[in-house]
Structure formats: C-alpha cells, structure tokens
Amino acid sequence: MIKWTKQIVLTDFRVSDLCDVFGVEGLCYEYWWASAQMRAIGKGSVAKWDRTETPSLLYKDTGINPLCFAFYDKRNSEGRGFLTRLGTWVDETEKLERFEVTRADEIHFAQLIPNPDVKEYPVWNRETKSIGRGVGATNFAIGTFSVARFKRENTFMAEPFQKKHGVELDAVLFAIWAASFFGFYTGLTSHLPTAEQRRDRTMANWGNLLFRGYSMVTFNSDQFAQAAVWWAEQLKHERIFSIEEARQGIEFISLSKANQKNIGLWSGGKRPILIPSISGLMIDLAAIMPFLYTIFFGLKKVPQIGGEAFEDAVRSALRSREFDICLQGELRWPSGNPREVDAGIQIDDRLLLIECFSYELPLDYEIGKPSVFEKRKAFILEKLDQAQSLARRIAKEPKGANFDVSWAKAIDWRVVSPFVEFAWHLSDPLFDEEGLPRVLQVGELIAYLTEGYVPAKSYVPALKKLRDIPFTGAWY
C-alpha cells in the first residue's frame, strides 16, 4: 500500500538515531543554561570552578537581586507591539481600517505556542462546509501583521539595507507577502474551478496550520517568483515588481548554502522562511516574525534619524488613542536654558512627561558582555536624569515663554524604549514607589495609560518589600 501512495517514510532508522535526538535535546538544555548564567555573570554575578563541589561550576548573584531577572522575564513574556533588534517599533494594537491579505500591505503568520493547553479551537468541516469546534492542544496560533506599518517605521533603513545586501527592502517585504499568501492560499487552491472548492481548501489548510505552522507548495524558486508577480498583477498591487526583483527578494528569505552561513544561535537568525525540498518549497509561516525581528542584523542606523522615527511612532500611538499631547519639542522659559520634551500628555489635572530613546540591542548585550551592559546602564541613567530634571524644572516653573501647564496638580514622568529594559535594582530611579518601572517599553506605556496595566504585576508586592534593602547574594 505504501509503495503506491505518495508518502515519505523512514526506511533507514536506527536506535542510535533516537539516541542522537536525545543528545541534541541535552545540548539545547546546556546551551540554554549557559546563556542564562552568562547574562547573570555579565551583569555582575561571580562564577567559580571547584572540582570538589557538585556541581563544579558555581555562581554567586552578587549585586543584582534574582527578582530583577524574574521581573524582566515576566515583562518580556507580556510584550506588546512588534519591534526589531535595531530599535524600531510597530504599533500592532492600532486598529486596521480594513484587513485583506490579498493586498501587499498585510500578511498572516503562524506563532508557536509553547506548552499549549487543551481547549476548543475552530475546525472546518469539509462535509457540511461549515466551521465547527474541536478540542485539543494546537501548536500554533494564526496572527496578522501590517507590512505597510513595518515599512513606514523602517523607511530610513531602506538605503543602508540595499547597500549591504544588494536587494531592495521592498522586494524582500514583497517576497514575505508572497510566502504568506501562498502559505495560506496554497498554489493548488487558485486552480480549483469553483469559489466553494477554493474556500473549502483554504479553510482546511487554515486548520492544518494550527498544528504544523508550515505549508508545502510545488513551486521551485523561479516558479515562485513568476507566480508571485502574476498574482500581484491580478490583485492590482500598487507596485508590480519585475520577476528578477521578486527572485532577489525570494532568494534573500530562502535557505541556501550561502544563507546557511548567516544562521547562528547567538543572533537568532537569519531564519529562512522558504526551505527547498524534493518536491517544491516548504513555507515556514512561523519564521516570518523572527525573520523580521532580525532583518536589520549587521546594519547600523543613523542615531538621530532612528530616534526621531521612534519618537514619531510613540506620538502617533498616543494620538491614535486620543491622548492630548500638550507639550512637544522645545520648551522655553524667560529665565533661559530651554529644554526638549518628546511628549507631554494631559490626563485630567495630571501631566505626564515622556522621554523616548531608541538604543539598538546588540548581540553582546544578550550574551552578557559586561562592558556592553555598563554602557547601556550609563545611557539609561542619563535618560532617567534627563526626564526627572525636566519634571522638576516644570514643577518649579510651570509657565514658560511658549507653554503654560500651571493647571497641572501633579507631574509624573516616564522614559520609553522599544525594548523591555533590564532594571538592575529595585529602587529609585528605576522604580517608583508603586512598583511601576520608570523605563517602560512603549507597549507597556500604552497599556498603562489605556487599561491601568502594571508590568509583571504579580511581582510588585515582593518588589515593594525588598525595595532599598541591600542585597548580599548567595552561591548556586
């Protein structure tokens, strides 16, 4: 039976192969453990090797309370909005006027669900042609993402991207759209004769993606480029790329011997979206967002332009939620010494000052290089002092030459970053008395203002209890 059906089966499998799988799993654990210790060591913990002890490798968390790491990890798990390692941010929670994946502006992607719970999920019934309910643990969730917003927030990187890679950023984004389009609306679907048949196949494929996160198409790379351009023409995309431009973009997101050299554990990339196989291409829809996260790896942004782009994104996010930005730009006083503010918003009789900064996240930071961490600490402290001193100045002189906030009965301040920044102690100026971080990730800021959200809320009672208590550490 197997001989006459189109199935791929393992015919050469040994016990040693199973042992190798467990060996790889063990190496993954050791890699994870080493990475966790390196980030602690890079932030001030001490490590020692003692063959008489079990385990032989010990470390002491001197200087930084372990709660700081727990708080940091919890905040990252609650992350909001999409960002890149470069320090640009896309407001995913902003409402879309219309979402249609056939346009070049939007895509679908798959998101891995670690340790999924058993629950109900939508199932397409191919007999009744309707959506029913299934019960199980799905491995992936299906999300939507605005490529147009990603492009808008990263426009200033288009030129350096093309100089480094020899391919247009727009062509790469088009290739990603095509991968998403063919991954959800598989190539065979478009050739079915009726709309009902096409819908049936699309919905069945959607259900499969909840469990596997990838699709197979029978195209090779050249056929993929041709089909992508043909569909763009049929769907009347704003820009129609040439087949050669599309091919370049597709090559950039594909696994090849040349691209394989750029895949690394430290960098988290460059993770391919298209993987050639015997019978065509595998489209890894779970690779789309990790790919975009590291797409600018190895590139440097112009600090002023990148900073301004992030400030504009923050102000746009605030305005889209109808916050009153009453202060922006230069503030002047009759006494002299003008200051700059990225945004000041009025909330009833309260003024909240916002200082933005976009500082790219280098790989050396995550692997615990002490000099990189110290440099970032110094930069954050400078921004904290900048925001705090401005709040004190305005509280002392609420009426200036070009502004008047004498109505404010309370003045608060926050520093905002695209990233969740690591807080290395539990006191001022990194936390206020209520346990709210002074340096907020921009998604946290929006949620705090709109929902009363408190980052890592379950840890706040412990944080308050340990606030200002010296930490001596212990050996582990």
LOGUTOR-887092 format. One line per 4 residues: number of its first residue (from 1); their letters; for each residue x, y, z of C-alpha. Coordinates in Angstrom, 1 decimal. Layout:
NUM> A> X/Y/Z | ...
This chain:
1> MIKW> 0.0/0.0/0.0 | 2.8/2.4/0.9 | 4.5/1.7/-2.3 | 1.6/3.1/-4.4
5> TKQI> 0.8/6.1/-2.3 | 2.6/9.4/-2.3 | 4.1/9.3/1.2 | 7.6/9.8/2.6
9> VLTD> 8.6/7.2/5.1 | 11.7/6.5/7.1 | 13.5/3.4/5.7 | 16.9/3.8/7.4
13> FRVS> 16.4/4.4/11.1 | 18.5/3.0/13.9 | 18.4/3.1/17.7 | 21.5/5.4/17.5
17> DLCD> 19.4/8.0/15.7 | 17.0/8.1/18.6 | 19.9/8.5/21.0 | 21.2/11.3/18.8
21> VFGV> 17.9/13.1/19.1 | 18.1/12.9/22.9 | 21.7/14.1/22.7 | 20.7/17.2/20.7
25> EGLC> 17.9/17.8/23.3 | 20.6/17.7/26.0 | 22.8/20.1/24.2 | 19.9/22.5/23.8
29> YEYW> 19.4/22.4/27.6 | 23.1/23.0/28.2 | 23.0/25.9/25.7 | 20.0/27.4/27.5
33> WASA> 21.6/27.0/30.9 | 24.9/28.5/29.8 | 23.1/31.5/28.3 | 21.1/32.1/31.5
37> QMRA> 24.3/32.1/33.6 | 26.2/34.3/31.1 | 23.6/37.1/31.3 | 23.8/37.0/35.1
41> IGKG> 27.6/37.0/35.0 | 27.6/39.8/32.5 | 25.5/41.9/35.0 | 27.8/41.4/38.0
45> SVAK> 27.4/37.9/39.3 | 30.6/35.9/40.1 | 31.4/32.4/38.7 | 33.9/29.9/40.0
49> WDRT> 35.0/26.4/39.2 | 35.5/23.9/42.1 | 36.0/20.2/41.3 | 35.3/19.3/44.9
53> ETPS> 31.8/20.7/44.6 | 28.7/19.3/42.9 | 28.0/20.9/40.6 | 31.6/22.0/39.9
57> LLYK> 30.5/25.3/38.3 | 29.1/27.7/40.8 | 28.0/31.3/40.6 | 27.0/34.0/43.1
61> DTGI> 24.3/36.5/42.3 | 26.2/39.5/43.9 | 24.9/42.9/43.2 | 21.7/42.1/41.4
65> NPLC> 18.7/40.6/43.1 | 17.3/37.5/41.3 | 13.9/39.2/41.4 | 15.3/41.6/38.8
69> FAFY> 15.7/38.8/36.3 | 12.3/37.3/37.1 | 10.7/40.8/36.7 | 12.5/41.2/33.4
73> DKRN> 11.5/37.8/32.0 | 7.9/38.3/33.1 | 7.7/41.7/31.4 | 9.1/40.2/28.2
77> SEGR> 6.5/37.4/28.2 | 3.8/40.1/28.4 | 5.4/42.1/25.5 | 3.1/44.3/23.3
81> GFLT> 3.7/45.6/19.8 | 6.3/44.4/17.3 | 9.9/45.6/17.4 | 13.2/44.8/15.7
85> RLGT> 16.7/44.4/17.2 | 17.5/47.7/15.6 | 15.1/49.5/18.0 | 12.2/50.3/15.7
89> WVDE> 8.6/49.6/16.9 | 5.3/48.8/15.1 | 2.1/49.5/16.8 | 0.3/46.2/16.3
93> TEKL> -2.6/47.1/18.5 | -3.6/50.1/16.4 | -6.9/49.3/14.6 | -6.7/48.4/11.0
97> ERFE> -9.3/50.2/8.8 | -9.6/47.1/6.6 | -7.5/43.9/6.6 | -7.2/42.0/3.4
101> VTRA> -4.2/39.6/2.9 | -4.5/39.8/-0.9 | -3.1/43.4/-0.6 | 0.6/43.8/-0.4
105> DEIH> 0.2/45.7/2.9 | -0.8/42.8/5.2 | 0.2/39.2/5.9 | -0.8/36.2/8.0
109> FAQL> 1.8/34.4/10.1 | 2.0/31.4/12.5 | 3.1/31.8/16.1 | 4.4/28.9/18.1
113> IPNP> 2.5/28.2/21.4 | 4.9/26.7/23.9 | 3.3/24.1/26.2 | -0.2/24.6/24.7
117> DVKE> -3.3/24.0/26.8 | -6.1/21.7/25.7 | -9.0/23.9/24.6 | -11.6/24.5/21.9
121> YPVW> -10.5/25.7/18.5 | -12.2/26.3/15.2 | -12.4/23.3/12.8 | -13.6/23.4/9.2
125> NRET> -16.0/20.6/8.4 | -15.4/19.6/4.8 | -18.7/17.7/4.6 | -21.0/20.3/5.9
129> KSIG> -18.8/23.2/4.6 | -19.1/25.0/7.9 | -17.0/25.9/10.9 | -17.3/23.6/13.9
133> RGVG> -15.5/23.2/17.2 | -12.6/20.9/18.0 | -10.9/20.2/21.4 | -7.2/19.7/21.6
137> ATNF> -3.8/21.4/22.1 | -2.9/23.3/19.0 | 0.8/24.1/18.4 | 0.4/27.4/16.6
141> AIGT> -1.8/30.5/16.6 | -2.5/32.4/13.5 | -1.8/36.2/13.5 | -2.0/39.1/11.2
145> FSVA> 0.6/41.8/10.7 | 0.8/45.1/8.8 | 3.8/45.1/6.4 | 2.8/48.7/5.4
149> RFKR> 3.4/49.9/9.0 | 6.6/47.9/9.3 | 7.8/49.6/6.1 | 6.7/53.0/7.3
153> ENTF> 8.6/52.7/10.6 | 11.7/51.4/8.9 | 11.8/53.6/5.8 | 15.1/55.2/6.9
157> MAEP> 16.8/51.8/6.7 | 15.9/51.1/3.1 | 19.1/52.6/1.6 | 21.6/51.0/4.0
161> FQKK> 19.8/47.7/3.6 | 20.2/47.7/-0.1 | 23.8/48.8/0.1 | 24.7/45.9/2.4
165> HGVE> 22.6/43.2/0.7 | 22.3/44.3/-2.9 | 18.5/43.8/-2.8 | 15.7/46.3/-2.1
169> LDAV> 14.0/46.1/1.3 | 10.7/46.5/-0.6 | 11.4/43.4/-2.7 | 12.2/41.4/0.4
173> LFAI> 8.9/42.5/2.0 | 7.1/41.6/-1.2 | 8.7/38.1/-1.1 | 7.4/37.8/2.5
177> WAAS> 3.9/38.8/1.4 | 4.1/36.1/-1.3 | 5.2/33.5/1.1 | 2.4/34.3/3.5
181> FFGF> -0.1/34.4/0.6 | 0.9/31.1/-0.9 | 1.3/29.6/2.6 | -2.4/30.3/3.4
185> YTGL> -3.9/30.2/0.0 | -1.8/27.3/-1.4 | -0.9/27.2/-5.0 | -3.3/24.4/-5.9
189> TSHL> -6.2/26.3/-4.4 | -6.1/29.0/-7.1 | -6.6/26.4/-9.8 | -9.8/24.9/-8.4
193> PTAE> -12.8/25.6/-10.6 | -15.3/27.0/-8.1 | -15.2/29.5/-5.3 | -16.7/26.9/-3.0
197> QRRD> -13.9/24.5/-3.7 | -11.3/27.2/-3.2 | -12.9/28.2/0.1 | -13.0/24.6/1.2
201> RTMA> -9.3/24.0/0.6 | -8.3/27.3/2.2 | -10.2/26.7/5.4 | -8.9/23.1/5.6
205> NWGN> -5.4/24.4/5.2 | -6.0/27.0/7.9 | -6.9/24.2/10.3 | -3.8/22.3/9.4
209> LLFR> -1.6/25.3/10.1 | -2.8/25.4/13.7 | -0.9/22.1/14.2 | 2.1/22.4/11.9
213> GYSM> 2.8/26.0/11.1 | 4.0/25.4/7.6 | 2.7/24.7/4.1 | 4.1/23.0/1.1
217> VTFN> 3.9/24.3/-2.5 | 5.0/22.6/-5.7 | 6.9/25.6/-7.0 | 10.6/25.9/-7.3
221> SDQF> 12.1/29.4/-6.6 | 11.8/30.6/-10.2 | 8.2/29.5/-10.5 | 7.5/31.0/-7.1
225> AQAA> 8.8/34.4/-8.3 | 6.7/34.2/-11.5 | 3.6/33.2/-9.6 | 4.1/36.0/-7.1
229> VWWA> 4.4/38.7/-9.7 | 1.4/37.2/-11.7 | -0.8/37.3/-8.5 | 0.3/40.9/-7.7
233> EQLK> -0.8/41.9/-11.2 | -4.2/40.2/-10.8 | -4.7/41.7/-7.4 | -3.7/45.1/-8.6
237> HERI> -0.9/45.8/-6.2 | 0.3/49.4/-6.1 | 3.8/48.3/-7.2 | 4.5/45.4/-9.6
241> FSIE> 8.0/44.1/-9.2 | 9.9/42.6/-12.1 | 10.4/38.8/-11.9 | 14.1/39.4/-11.3
245> EARQ> 13.4/41.8/-8.4 | 11.0/39.2/-7.0 | 13.6/36.5/-7.4 | 16.1/38.5/-5.5
249> GIEF> 13.7/39.0/-2.6 | 12.8/35.3/-2.6 | 16.5/34.3/-2.6 | 17.0/36.6/0.5
253> ISLS> 14.3/34.8/2.5 | 15.3/31.3/1.4 | 17.6/28.6/2.8 | 20.7/28.2/0.6
257> KANQ> 24.3/27.2/1.2 | 25.3/30.9/1.2 | 22.5/32.0/3.6 | 23.2/29.0/5.8
261> KNIG> 26.4/30.8/7.0 | 24.3/33.5/8.5 | 22.3/31.2/10.8 | 23.5/31.4/14.3
265> LWSG> 22.2/30.6/17.8 | 23.6/33.9/19.2 | 21.8/36.0/16.6 | 18.5/34.0/16.4
269> GKRP> 18.8/34.2/12.7 | 18.9/34.6/9.8 | 16.0/32.1/9.9 | 14.8/31.2/6.5
273> ILIP> 11.1/31.4/5.5 | 11.4/29.3/2.3 | 13.1/25.9/2.5 | 13.7/24.0/-0.7
277> SISG> 12.6/20.3/-0.6 | 12.4/17.4/-3.0 | 9.0/18.3/-4.4 | 9.0/22.1/-4.1
281> LMID> 9.2/24.7/-1.3 | 8.3/24.5/2.4 | 6.9/27.8/3.6 | 7.7/28.2/7.3
285> LAAI> 5.0/30.7/8.4 | 6.3/30.5/12.0 | 9.6/32.0/10.7 | 8.1/35.2/9.4
289> MPFL> 8.1/37.3/12.6 | 11.6/36.1/13.8 | 12.9/36.9/10.4 | 11.5/40.4/10.6
293> YTIF> 12.9/40.8/14.1 | 16.4/40.2/12.9 | 16.1/41.6/9.4 | 18.5/44.5/10.1
297> FGLK> 21.1/42.4/11.8 | 24.6/43.8/10.9 | 23.3/47.2/10.0 | 23.8/50.5/11.9
301> KVPQ> 21.1/53.1/12.0 | 21.8/56.8/12.0 | 21.0/57.7/15.7 | 19.2/61.0/15.1
305> IGGE> 17.0/59.6/12.3 | 16.3/56.4/14.1 | 15.5/58.3/17.3 | 13.1/60.6/15.5
309> AFED> 11.3/57.7/13.8 | 10.7/56.1/17.2 | 9.5/59.4/18.8 | 7.1/59.9/15.9
313> AVRS> 5.8/56.3/16.4 | 5.2/56.9/20.1 | 3.4/60.2/19.5 | 1.3/58.6/16.7
317> ALRS> 0.3/55.7/19.0 | -0.7/58.2/21.7 | -2.7/60.4/19.3 | -4.5/57.3/17.7
321> REFD> -5.8/56.6/21.2 | -6.9/60.3/21.6 | -4.5/61.4/24.2 | -3.9/65.1/24.4
325> ICLQ> -0.3/65.8/23.6 | 0.0/69.3/25.1 | 3.8/69.5/25.1 | 6.3/68.6/22.3
329> GELR> 9.6/69.9/21.2 | 11.5/72.9/22.7 | 10.3/74.4/25.9 | 11.4/78.0/26.6
333> WPSG> 11.5/80.0/29.9 | 12.1/83.7/30.4 | 14.9/82.6/32.7 | 16.7/80.9/29.8
337> NPRE> 18.1/77.3/29.4 | 15.5/75.8/27.1 | 14.8/72.1/27.3 | 13.3/69.5/24.9
341> VDAG> 10.4/67.1/25.6 | 9.3/64.3/23.3 | 5.8/64.3/24.5 | 3.8/65.7/27.4
345> IQID> 0.2/64.5/27.8 | -2.6/65.8/29.9 | -4.6/63.3/31.9 | -7.3/65.3/33.8
349> DRLL> -5.2/67.6/36.1 | -2.1/65.4/35.8 | 0.8/66.0/33.4 | 2.9/63.0/32.2
353> LIEC> 6.2/63.8/30.6 | 7.6/61.2/28.2 | 11.3/60.9/27.2 | 11.9/58.5/24.3
357> FSYE> 15.1/56.7/23.4 | 15.8/54.0/20.8 | 19.0/52.2/21.5 | 19.6/49.1/19.4
361> LPLD> 20.0/45.8/21.2 | 23.4/44.3/20.3 | 24.1/40.6/20.5 | 26.8/41.2/23.1
365> YEIG> 24.2/42.5/25.4 | 22.2/39.3/25.5 | 25.2/37.1/25.9 | 26.3/39.1/28.9
369> KPSV> 29.3/41.1/27.8 | 29.9/43.4/30.9 | 31.2/46.4/29.0 | 28.1/46.5/26.8
373> FEKR> 25.8/46.2/29.8 | 27.7/49.0/31.7 | 27.4/51.2/28.6 | 23.7/50.6/28.4
377> KAFI> 23.3/51.3/32.1 | 25.0/54.6/31.8 | 22.8/55.6/28.8 | 19.6/54.7/30.7
381> LEKL> 20.7/56.6/33.8 | 21.4/59.7/31.7 | 17.9/59.4/30.2 | 16.3/59.0/33.6
385> DQAQ> 18.1/62.0/34.9 | 17.1/64.0/31.8 | 13.4/63.2/32.3 | 13.4/63.7/36.1
389> SLAR> 15.2/67.0/35.9 | 12.8/68.3/33.3 | 9.8/67.3/35.5 | 11.4/69.2/38.4
393> RIAK> 12.0/72.3/36.2 | 8.4/72.3/35.0 | 7.1/71.8/38.5 | 9.2/74.8/39.6
397> EPKG> 8.4/77.0/36.6 | 5.1/75.7/35.1 | 4.6/78.7/32.9 | 7.1/79.4/30.2
401> ANFD> 7.5/81.6/27.1 | 5.8/79.1/24.8 | 3.7/76.9/27.2 | 1.6/77.0/30.3
405> VSWA> 0.9/73.9/32.4 | 0.0/75.7/35.6 | -3.2/73.7/35.6 | -1.2/70.5/36.5
409> KAID> -1.7/69.5/40.1 | 0.7/66.5/39.7 | 3.6/66.0/37.3 | 4.9/62.5/36.6
413> WRVV> 7.5/61.2/34.1 | 8.5/58.1/32.2 | 11.3/57.1/29.9 | 10.1/54.9/26.9
417> SPFV> 12.1/52.4/24.9 | 11.2/49.9/22.1 | 12.5/47.2/24.4 | 11.8/46.0/27.9
421> EFAW> 15.0/47.3/29.5 | 16.6/45.4/32.3 | 16.3/47.1/35.8 | 19.4/46.2/37.8
425> HLSD> 18.0/47.2/41.2 | 14.5/47.6/42.8 | 14.7/51.3/43.9 | 14.7/54.8/42.6
429> PLFD> 15.2/55.9/39.9 | 14.3/52.6/38.2 | 11.0/52.1/40.0 | 8.6/54.5/41.6
433> EEGL> 7.0/53.9/45.0 | 4.1/51.9/43.5 | 6.4/49.4/41.8 | 5.9/50.8/38.3
437> PRVL> 9.1/50.8/36.2 | 10.3/54.3/35.3 | 11.6/52.9/32.0 | 8.7/51.4/30.1
441> QVGE> 8.5/49.5/26.9 | 6.3/51.6/24.6 | 3.6/48.9/24.5 | 3.6/48.9/28.3
445> LIAY> 3.2/52.6/28.4 | 0.1/52.5/26.1 | -1.4/49.7/28.1 | -0.7/51.5/31.4
449> LTEG> -2.5/54.6/30.1 | -5.4/52.9/28.5 | -6.0/49.8/30.8 | -4.2/50.6/34.0
453> YVPA> -1.8/47.8/33.2 | 1.1/47.2/35.6 | 4.0/45.3/34.2 | 4.7/42.0/36.0
457> KSYV> 2.0/42.9/38.5 | 2.4/39.6/40.4 | 5.9/40.5/41.4 | 5.1/44.1/42.6
461> PALK> 4.4/43.1/46.3 | 7.8/41.4/46.5 | 9.4/44.3/44.8 | 7.9/46.8/47.3
465> KLRD> 9.0/44.6/50.2 | 12.6/44.4/49.0 | 12.9/48.0/47.9 | 16.0/49.7/49.3
469> IPFT> 17.1/46.5/51.1 | 20.8/45.8/50.4 | 21.4/42.5/48.6 | 24.3/40.3/49.5
473> GAWY> 23.7/37.3/47.2 | 24.2/33.6/47.6 | 26.2/30.8/45.9 | 24.3/28.5/43.5
